[in-house]
Amino acid sequence: MSSKSGSQVARAMDRSEIERQELAGAIRWALPRDGRLEMQPGLTLFRISTRTEPVYAFSESSFCVIAQGAKLVMLGEDRFRYDPNHYLISTVGLPTISQIDLASSEEPYLGLRLILDPAVVTSTMVEAGLVHRQSDSGVKAIAVSALDPDLLSACLRLVRLLRMPEQYRVLGPLVIREIVYRLLIGEQGHRMWHLTTIGGHAHRIVRAVKKLREDFAKPLRIEDVAREIGMSVSGFHAHFKAVTAMSPLQFQKRLRLQEARRLMLTENLDASEAAFQVGYDDASQFSREYKRHFGDPPLRDIQGLRELTLVSQAA
């Protein structure tokens, strides 16, 4: 590497570090205390001052950046860790486990999440002439990539606008469109096909995920789902697992278990009632699978969650 190109790389690294620090400062300004701030269209900021326990939830189609700290996301058997030098992209709503694993009161976790609107992704892709650029076959729905300077700069400009609400309302959607464009032409451009309405295997799997989410309490008939989305049973299995990192049956099971947990925690249902509502006929099978997934049987797990909630409220 020549001395000239070496100095250019050094300047780019210096600029990125300055912008990362400014992004962290802008999130601190917007969130003086721990919590979250949601802004339209689809932007959420986070500040968390301690490592967290694993959180079982449904991921949203989103682009996630960390200004300070680090986070771990698990999908099936896959683990994704990202930090200020990397971003995470999720392009299909999937049951995941996430955990803040680097945060403190002196240096809290500071991050942002931008929901990826399929309409914006599709129109940006068409306008940029990228419709036939990438193949979507066998692409997993979650990935971590290096955060390049242009994406970081766009994120910083978006968060800067929060200090000027009138400008944010007008200019925010334009910066979001820039972020989408940069994702489309970047390392994860092929993954963005999951969000388009143009067609292909990925779009069919997204339709299948939507159907499974809506009908998770009903018996799963693989042949019917494959026929509805226009795929063979073997092709459906292969592409579904490639995108979601789990089989359709595993996906349905996680949906059922997470919904049962929510019902017990928020609606005070007992384990048998929750199991029945989410589609289980056998309460003992439900308890076994619940313990395997969450680490404790239903009653002990829910008691632990309620105790954690009381402690956090007292603090």
N, C-alpha and C positions, 0 to 999 in steps of 0.2 A: 504493500500500500504506500502510495506517495505521501509526502509530508502534507501536500495540499489537501488530498482526500482525507487524510487522518485528521486534520484540523477541522474539516467540515463535519466529520462524524462527531468529534468532540463538541463542536458548537451545537449540533443537533441534540446531543445528550444533555448538555447544559440547559438548553431551552426546555427540553422535556421535564427535567427536574424542577426548574422554576415553575413551569405550568402545573406540575403535579402538586407542588406546595401551594400554589395559588388556588387550585381546585379544592384542596383540603381546607384552606382558609375560607373559601366561599361557602362550603358546606357547613363549616363551623358557624359562620355568620347566620346562615339560614336556620340552623339548629343549635341554639346556645346550650341545650340540654339533650340528653338521650331521647330518642324518639324517631319519628318519621314525618316527612312532609310530602304530601301528594299535590302535584300540580298538573293541570291539563296542558297539552294532551299526552297523558301517559308517563309523566316523569315523577319518580319518587326518590327522595333523598333519605339516607339513613345515618344515624349516629348511635353507636353502642359502645359502652365503656367497659365491657367485660366479656370474656369468652362465654359462649352460650352452650347449653346442652343441645344435642341433635334435635332439629325441628322437622317433623314429618308434614309435608304439605304438597300442594299441587303447583308445579312450576308454571309460569306463564311464558308466552313467547316474548322474549325480552333480550336486551343488550345490557350487560351489567359491568360497571367499572368501579374500582376501588381506589380512592385517593390515599387512604391510610389503613393499615391492618391487612388481614387476609381471611379468606373464607373457603370452606370445604363443601362441595356438593357431591352427593352420591346418587347415582342412577343405576339401579340394578346392582351389578358387581363392579361397576366402574366408579372411580373416584376422580374428581376434578378439583384442584386447588388453584386459586388465583389470588393475585395481589396487585399492588400499584403498577407493576410492569405488564400485566396481562388483563384481558377482558374475558368474560364468559358470555356465550351466546346460547340461548335456548329457543328453539324454533317450533316446538310442539308442546302442548300442555301435558306434563307427565308427573306421576307421583315420585317425588324426590325426598332426600334427607339432606338438610343443610345445617351448617354449624360455623359460627364465627370462631376461628381458632387463633386469632391474634388481635388483641384489643386490651386496653388498660385505661384507667382514668386520666393518666397523663397523655396517652396517645390513643384516643378512641378509634374504633372502626368507623371510617367515613366512606360511604359509597353512594352510588346512584344506580337506579334501574330505569330503563326506558322500554316501555311496552312497544313491541313491533307490530304495527297495524298492517294486516295483510293488504288492505286497499292501498296504503302508501307504498308498501314494498312492490306491489304489482305495477302500479302506475310509474314508479321511479324506474323499475326495470325496463318497462316498455319504452319510456321516454329516452332512456340511455341506450336503447338498442341492444340490450343484453339478453333478450328472450332466448336465443339459441346458444348462449355462450357456455353453459355448464350442464353437466349431467347430474341428475339427482339420485341415481341408483345407489342404494345401500349406504346412505349417509345418516349417521347417528344424529339425534336431535339436539345434543348438548356437546359443546366443545370449548376449549380454552385456547386463546391465541395471544401472541405478543401484541401489546397495545402500541400501535405506531403513532408517530408524532402528529399526524394529521387528524386521526380520530381523537386523540387526547385534546388537541386544540379545539376541535368542534365541541367536545363535551364541556370544556372550560367556558367557551363562548355561550353555550346554552345556560349554564348555571350562573354566569355573570348577569344574564338578563333578568334573573329573579329579583335583582335590586331595582329593576325598572319595569314594573308590572305591565304598563301600557305597551312598552316595546316587546316584552316577552310574548304578549298576546298576538302581536303581529309577526315578529321575527322568529319566535320559538319554533313554529311549524316549519319554517324554512331551514333552520339549523338542523332540526330533526330529519328533514328530507336529505340534507347533506350527509348526516351520519349514516342513514340507510344506504345512500349511494356509495359511500366509502366501504361499508360492509359488503355491498354487492360486488365491488371491484377488488376486494381484498381476499385474504386467505380463506375466509368463510363464505365466499360468494355462492358456492354450490349448495351450502347448507340453507341459504336464504330461500331456496326453491320451495322448501316446506311451507312457506308463507304465501306463496303466490296462488292465484286462481286460474293459472294457465293450464294446468294438467300434469300428467306424468305419474309415475309410481308414488312419489312423495306426497302429491296432493291426494291420491287415493288413500294412503295410510293416514293422513290427517283426517280425512272423512271417517275412516274406521275408528280412530281414537275418539272423535266426537261422538260417534254412535255408542261406543263402549262406555263413555262417560255418562251419557244420557240414560243408558239401559243397564247399568252395572248390577242392579238387583235382580235382573231377569236371567234365566239360564242362557249361557253363551253357546250359540250354534255357529261354529266357525264357517260351515258351508254357506249359511245364509248371509253372513257378513261378506265373505269373499265374493259371492254372487252379486251382492248389492253394489260393491265397488268395482266390479268388472275384472276380478283377478281369479286365478286358480287357487285352490286351497294351499298347495305347496308354495306358490309364489307369494301369497298373502302372508303365510307364516314367516318366510324368509325375509321379506321386506319389512314386515312389522318388527321383527326382532332387530334388524339392522338399524332401524330408526329409533326404537324405544329401549333397546338393550334388554328386552324381556319378551316372553311369548304372550299372545293374547290372553291366555288363562292366568298367567302371572300378573299381567296388567290388571285384569278384572279383580283378582284377589286383593291387590294392594288398594284399589279403589274402595272395595268393600270394607277392608280393615280400617282405612283412614276415616271413612264416613261413620263407621260404628264407633270409633274413638270420639269423634266429634259429637255424636248423639249422646254418648254416655257423659261426656264432659259438660256439654252446654244444655242438654235437655233432660239430664238426670235419669236416663233410661238405664235399666240394669242390663247385664251382659246378654241375657237370653232375648230380651226385647230388641236390643240393638242388633243382635245377630239375625233375628228374624226379619227386621226391616231392611237389612242390606242383602238379603237373599240366602242366608244360611238356613238349612233345615236341621242341622245337627249342632247343638250348642257346645258339645264337647270338642268337636272338630274346630269350631270357631275359636274356642279358648286355646287350643293347641297352636293354631296358626297365628293367633294374636300374640301369644308369648314368643313364638319364633320370630315374628316381625319386630315387635316393640321391646322385647327383652323381659317383660313381666306379664303375668296373667292379667286379665282386664281389671279386676277390682283393685289390685295393688298398683297397677299403672295409673289408673284414674286418681286414686288417693294421692299418689306421689305428685301428679300434675297439679292437683288442687293445693297441696302444701307449698309447692313452688310458687304458685300464683299468690298465695297469702303472704309468703316471704317477700316477694317482689313488690307487692302493694304496700307492705309495712315499711319497706326501705324507701 
